[in-house]
Structure formats: C-alpha cells, structure tokens
C-alpha cells in the first residue's frame, strides 16, 4: 500500500537538493527493514488471519492441519514459508521506493484459482501500519535533514 509523507524543511534549498534523495533512500530502506523485523512475524500469528484478511482455507485443509500439526497459525503448515520469510532479507531501494527480497519456497508465488498468492498475503499491510510507517518516515527524514542543515550552518 503506497504511503505519502509530507515534510517541512527550513534551511538552504541547495543543501536540501543535494541531500534529499540520498536521505529518502536511506529512510525508506530503514522503514522496510523495520517492517521485515517487527511487522512480518505478525502475519504468521493466529491474529494475522483477521488483521490481514487472508482468504479462508477449505474445511478439509483446516481439519488436516489441526490433526497433523496441532495448530491453526495462518500461512504455516510445515513452517518452511515462515522460516524462510523471516530470515534476513536483502533490502534495496531508491529515493522513490524500497523493497525486501525474501527467498521463499516455490509455492509462495503460486496462484490458487482466483485467490491471492501466499506472497500477496505475506506482504499485506493494514491501513494503520501504513500510516505508522509514513509517520516514522516523516520523523526520521525530518530529523536527518535538520541534522544536515545544522552541520551546513557551521
């Protein structure tokens, strides 16, 4: 879910022009890294099913999972998907976007009839999380630019 964040900067426009793009890139990568470390694990918890509105699985599948595995955690059957998704992700980005490349099992990108893929479910973000990330980005970027502005005045 794309987010927008508005910042106010009081300082030299030349300094802003020189530092804005690199600083935005760094902040976006920090936000994505934080999402991977703190929010992604919630997708595999029992509360994740309701929070991220995962498609419902068939009764046959749920019964089989309960019998064989003894739990109903979403997106977890053998645990491979969770284990691989929660490993260290490769974070990359530009001044316009950032992404976390995760190495997941082959079936994570498989489309189940007209439903979303596991990958769509894993990367789902709630409106509240999106707003929190935008606020965090705004604060971090403002702090970084103000710090640069103070250094340039010396």
C-alpha positions as CSV (number, residue, x, y, z in Angstrom):
1,X,0.0,0.0,0.0
2,X,1.7,3.2,-1.1
3,X,2.1,5.9,1.5
4,X,2.8,9.6,1.3
5,X,4.6,11.7,3.9
6,X,4.9,15.5,3.8
7,X,7.9,17.1,5.4
8,X,8.7,20.7,6.2
9,X,12.3,21.8,5.8
10,X,13.7,25.2,6.9
11,X,17.1,25.7,5.6
12,X,19.2,26.2,2.5
13,X,17.4,24.9,-0.7
14,X,20.8,23.9,-2.2
15,X,21.6,21.7,0.8
16,X,18.1,20.2,0.5
17,X,18.5,19.5,-3.2
18,X,21.9,17.9,-2.6
19,X,20.9,15.6,0.3
20,X,17.2,14.9,-0.1
21,X,17.3,11.9,-2.5
22,X,20.1,10.0,-0.7
23,X,18.4,10.6,2.7
24,X,15.0,9.5,1.4
25,X,16.6,6.3,0.1
26,X,18.2,5.5,3.4
27,X,15.0,6.2,5.4
28,X,12.9,4.1,3.0
29,X,15.3,1.2,3.5
30,X,15.2,1.6,7.3
31,X,11.4,1.5,7.2
32,X,11.3,-1.6,5.1
33,X,13.9,-3.3,7.3
34,X,11.8,-2.4,10.4
35,X,8.7,-3.8,8.7
36,X,10.5,-7.1,8.0
37,X,11.8,-7.4,11.6
38,X,8.7,-6.2,13.5
39,X,5.6,-6.5,11.4
40,X,6.2,-9.5,9.2
41,X,6.2,-12.0,12.1
42,X,2.6,-10.9,12.9
43,X,1.5,-12.4,9.5
44,X,2.2,-15.9,10.9
45,X,0.4,-15.4,14.2
46,X,-3.2,-16.5,14.8
47,X,-4.4,-12.9,14.8
48,X,-2.9,-12.4,11.3
49,X,-5.8,-14.1,9.6
50,X,-8.2,-11.5,10.7
51,X,-5.9,-8.5,10.7
52,X,-4.7,-9.0,7.1
53,X,-7.9,-10.6,5.8
54,X,-6.4,-13.8,4.4
55,X,-8.6,-15.9,2.2
56,X,-10.2,-18.7,4.1
57,X,-8.9,-22.2,3.6
58,X,-11.1,-25.2,2.9
59,X,-12.5,-27.1,5.8
60,X,-10.7,-30.2,4.7
61,X,-7.3,-28.4,4.8
62,X,-8.1,-26.9,8.2
63,X,-9.0,-30.3,9.7
64,X,-5.9,-31.9,8.2
65,X,-3.7,-29.2,9.5
66,X,-5.3,-29.4,13.0
67,X,-4.8,-33.1,13.1
68,X,-1.3,-33.3,11.7
69,X,0.2,-30.1,13.1
70,X,-1.9,-29.3,16.1
71,X,-2.3,-25.6,15.3
72,X,-4.2,-23.1,13.1
73,X,-1.5,-20.5,12.5
74,X,-2.0,-18.8,9.2
75,X,0.5,-19.4,6.4
76,X,2.2,-22.1,8.4
77,X,1.9,-25.8,7.6
78,X,5.4,-27.3,7.6
79,X,7.0,-24.0,8.8
80,X,9.2,-23.6,5.7
81,X,7.5,-20.5,4.5
82,X,7.7,-18.7,7.9
83,X,11.3,-19.8,8.5
84,X,12.5,-18.6,5.1
85,X,10.5,-15.4,5.0
86,X,11.7,-14.4,8.5
87,X,15.4,-14.9,7.6
88,X,17.5,-11.9,6.8
89,X,16.0,-10.1,3.8
90,X,18.0,-8.3,1.2
91,X,16.9,-4.6,1.5
92,X,17.3,-2.4,-1.6
93,X,15.8,0.8,-2.8
94,X,15.8,4.1,-4.5
95,X,14.6,7.5,-3.5
96,X,11.1,6.5,-4.6
97,X,10.7,3.0,-3.2
98,X,12.4,0.3,-1.2
99,X,11.8,-3.5,-1.1
100,X,12.8,-6.5,0.9
101,X,13.8,-9.5,-1.2
102,X,13.0,-12.7,0.7
103,X,13.9,-16.2,-0.5
104,X,10.7,-18.2,0.0
105,X,9.6,-21.7,-1.2
106,X,8.4,-22.0,-4.8
107,X,4.7,-22.3,-3.8
108,X,4.7,-18.8,-2.2
109,X,4.1,-17.2,-5.6
110,X,1.7,-19.9,-6.9
111,X,-1.8,-18.5,-7.5
112,X,-4.7,-20.5,-6.0
113,X,-7.5,-20.2,-8.5
114,X,-8.8,-16.7,-8.2
115,X,-7.3,-16.1,-4.8
116,X,-4.2,-14.1,-3.8
117,X,-0.9,-15.8,-3.7
118,X,0.9,-16.5,-0.4
119,X,3.3,-13.7,-1.3
120,X,0.3,-11.3,-1.5
121,X,-0.8,-12.4,1.9
122,X,2.7,-12.1,3.4
123,X,3.2,-8.6,2.2
124,X,-0.2,-7.3,3.1
125,X,-0.2,-4.1,5.2
126,X,-3.1,-2.7,7.2
127,X,-4.0,1.0,6.9
128,X,-2.8,1.6,10.5
129,X,0.6,0.0,9.7
130,X,0.8,2.1,6.5
131,X,0.1,5.3,8.5
132,X,2.6,4.4,11.1
133,X,5.3,3.8,8.5
134,X,4.5,7.1,6.9
135,X,4.8,8.9,10.2
136,X,8.0,7.1,11.0
137,X,9.4,8.1,7.6
138,X,8.4,11.7,8.1
139,X,10.0,11.9,11.5
140,X,13.3,10.2,10.5
141,X,13.6,12.2,7.3
142,X,12.9,15.5,9.1
143,X,15.5,14.6,11.8
144,X,18.1,13.6,9.3
145,X,17.6,16.7,7.1
146,X,17.7,19.0,10.2
147,X,20.9,17.4,11.3
148,X,22.4,18.0,7.9
149,X,21.1,21.6,8.0
150,X,22.8,22.2,11.4
151,X,26.1,20.8,10.1
152,X,26.0,23.0,7.0
153,X,25.5,26.2,9.1
154,X,28.8,25.7,11.0
